[in-house]
């Protein structure tokens, strides 16, 4: 399966993860995962992502492996090759019904503009793939992510009730 190209921004590389890498991360084999893609994964990275999240992405990757650009990516700083988060899409737009981004920056790297840089790069990549628009859902209480989508140029389009305790707001940007 050909791996999608790395998305590059000013300070970051958004590196698509291979199935073998995700399998090793699920198994807790950080060195094996790192060897597969020449990256250095931390236990913090794996803990923040969580077993369930990784398993969902692995299943989606296996179902649509040739479309790997739409799945999980590591956010890597160019200057020191440090993995500072993850990002990607909720799946291929054909399966999800739209191009929808997700991003997460590890706590020690927040408040640096990285999340906005990631979101902008993902929107740009989706545009290159011919997507007419990109969506993002943000928990109503997540002020940092609300600032990110505003900064990148997303506009609110409605809200989506997830459950009785959490509400997510839906945003869209036209490409």
N, C-alpha and C positions, 0 to 999 in steps of 0.2 A: 504494500500500500504506500503510495507516495505521501510524504509528509507535507503539509501545507507550509508555505513560506513563513519565515519569521516576520512579524510586523515590527517595524522600527519607528521610534519616535526620537525626540531630541536626546533624552537621557536614558531611554529604556528599550529593551527588546522584549517582545511578547512572543515567547517560544512555545509552539504547539507541543503538547506532550504526547508521546507515543503510547500505544496500548501497553507495551512491555514496561514502560516507566510507571504507569498508573498501577499495573499489577504489582510491581515491586513495592510501591508506596503503600498499597493496601496491605501487603504482607509484612510491612515494617522493615523492609530491606532497603534502607536509604542509600547505602553504598552501591548496591546493584542498580537502583534507579538512577543514581548519579552517573554510573559507568555507561549506562545505555545511551544517555544524551550528553555526556560531558558537562553535567551540572552538579552543583553541591546542594543537596536538599537538607534542610534542618528538620529536627523533630517538631519545632514550633510550626513550620509550614504544614506538616502532615496533621498535627493536632488541630490547627485552625480550620483546615479543610474538612476534616472529619471522615471517618470510615464510610458512612452512608453517602456522603457527597461524592467521594471517589468511586464508589461502587456504581452509582447512578451514571456517572460520566463514562466509566468503563463499558457499561452495558450499551450506552448510546454510541460510543465509538465503535464497538463491535458491530452494531446494527448498520452503521453508515460510515465505516472506516475510511472510505475514499473521500469523504467530505470532512476530514479532520480539522480543517481550518475553522469550523463552526463549533469546536469544542474547547476543552480545557487548555489553557496556556499558563505558563509560569511567567511572572513579571520579573525580569532580570535587569539590574542596573548595569549600564554599559561600563562605568568606570571601575567597578570592582567585581563584576559577575555575581553579585549577591542577589539571591532570590528574595524579593521583598513582598510578594503577593501572588495572587492568581487572578485570571480574568478569562473571558471568553463569551460565548453565547449560550443561551439556554438550550440550544440544539439547532439543527438546520431549520431555516424558515419554512421549508416544506412540511416538516413534522410539527413545528411549534405554531405555525400560522403567521409568524412574523419574525423579523430579526430582532432579538432582544438581548441586550448586553447584561453582563454581570461582572463585577470586579470586587476585589478585596485586597487591601493593603495591610500587611502585618502591623500590629500596634506600634512597634518601635519606629516605623517608617512613615507614620501618618503626619498630617499637617505640613506636607512638603510640596504639594501640588502633583504628586504622582498619580493619584486617582483621576484627576482631571485629564492628565496626559494620557492615561490608559483609555479612558472613555472616549476621548477625541480620536485616538488611534484606531480603536475598534469601529467607530462610526466611519472613519475614512476607509477602512478595509471593507466594510459592508457596502459602502458606496462603490468601491472598485468591483465588487461582485455583482453589481447591478441592482442592489436593493433600493427601493424608492424611499424607504424610511426605516428608522431604527427606534426601538422602544427601550425603556428602562422602567423597572418598578422599584420603588424605594419605600421602606417603612416610613410611615408618617412621622415617627419619632426620631428618625435618623437625620439629624440636622446636617451632619458633614456630607452625606450623600445627596441630600437635597441641594446643598450649595454646589456640589459637583455637577449635577445635571443642569442646574441653572447656568453655571459658568460655561458649560460646553454648548449651550443653546437649545436644550430640550424644553418643550412647552408642556404643561399639564394637559391631559386629555380626559381625565376621569379618575375615579378611584375604584379599587377592587378590595372587597372585604375578604380576608384570608381565613379568619376564624373570629371567635368572639373576643379575643384579646389583642389582635393585631390587625392593623389596616395598612395596606400598601397603596401608594399613589402611583398612577401610571403617567409616564411622560413619553413624548415622541419628538423626534427631530427628522425633518425631511432632508433627504440626501440630494 
